[in-house]
């Protein structure tokens, strides 16, 4: 069944059929940030606009701007297609209390090619700020001046809100450096002072630098470094001086001698040359300020000389025989302490006594380096000569000779070792009549304890002298024997007679060409 269309419906159909096809959407700005007329906008804000439809990004080039008082504000434009938002980000924060104009150009074009058509501008104002001081900075950092000179200090005061840029200047020590209201610093005396610039508007804002003041060039003292200089006739000694100055004053100085007959001095180098023994006053004077000078006495020493040698010593070589030879007195004293040293010839070598049980004992002669005394003991016989060289503190030298003549020493002691003994008892039963510990060579108790180099050259022999009653040469030769290395005397062949016999022998010790003899008497009874 067909339904009849009503007239209104037919008209509607006809209108639809007759309506032309719809074109691209119009491009408009949906929102602005900050809003037009906004006040108290934060200075770190960005400016943005949202479009009614997507736009061509390239059309924004140079068409979204921000201006302040007619001058363009630098910044970067970005676009978010999803949000259809364009953003202008200023390169630096905005100024406080300032009116800004944002503009979107008419040529901005939608993605369908529809242009905005008319320029859109709006105005907003940033938040105002109270006048204040941001910072105070003295330019150039720490300074250095010489007393009496000046230096200008510059200060930079950063402010906002039109605050005052005035500062006050002050010095921590006006006795070192003073500063004017304009920041001119003048050095007064050597030292350091802190110079401060303080904001007039805000006393909590300040800056300080250190000004170091050097004294004006001047000499403050002079001294000779050597307290007691000395030299010899024809010798030299170099003097030096310390010149104290401030402010870079010259340290140059000049030398002079008050007695050139005794010593001359090189005025530039301070080298003093001895002319004759005596004392000369040497003066050094500052070239920069003649009011400063110093003096010192230079001694030109007498030569060192001795009028004689050591006294000759003649004795026996024995460890029990101390030797002491004092050095002769100097006939010309030289200078300072004297040092003695053996430089020619020789003293006996060390004489070492070793019993094989106790620590070895060494006997020797030495030269005392401070006094020149030759002292000690030795068991070596012989003649010893040499030269001791004496040197004074300036290096002057003199020579003194010595001669020590030591005879070979031998003694025969009793069994207690307390006294020499020359008579010994014997019988037919006796074997050792004179033991080795009774033979003392060079004062040593036992010949076995002598130094090997010495003992190896010793030769003992027993020489028959006489007998009572008289004996035949054969009986005399056979009566006693001696150990040629140690000196021990033993009983030989018994006499054939029954009479009492007293024998006299010489115990002879040889050491090279030196000899020592001890007479021995042997008393005995032959049953």
Secondary structure, DSSP 4 states (H G I P E B T S, - for coil): -PPPPPHHHHHHHHHHHHPPPP-PPPP-EEEEESPTT--SB-TT--EEEEESS-B-GGGGTTTEEEEETTEEPPEEEEEETTTTEEEEEESSPPPTT-EEEEEE-TT-BBTTS-B--S-EEEEEEBPP---EEEEEEETT-SEEEETT-EEE--EEEEEETT----EEEEES-TTTEEE-TT-EEEE-SSEEEEEEEEESS-TT-EEEEEEEEEPPSEEEEEEES-SS-EEEBT-EEE--EEEEEETT----EEEEES-TTTEEE-TTT-EEEE-SSEEEEEEEEESS-TT-EEEEEEEEEPPEEESS-PPPEEEE--TTS-EEEPPPPEEEE-SS--EEEEEEE-PPPPEEE--SSSPPEEE-EEE-TTT--EEE-----EEEEEEEEEE-TTS-EEEEEEEEEEE--EEEB-TTSSSB--EEEEETT-SEEE-GGGEEETTBS-GGGS-HHHHTTEEEEEEEEEEES---HHHHHHHEEE-TTT--EEE-SPPSS-S-EEEEEEEEEEETTEEEEEEEEEEEE--
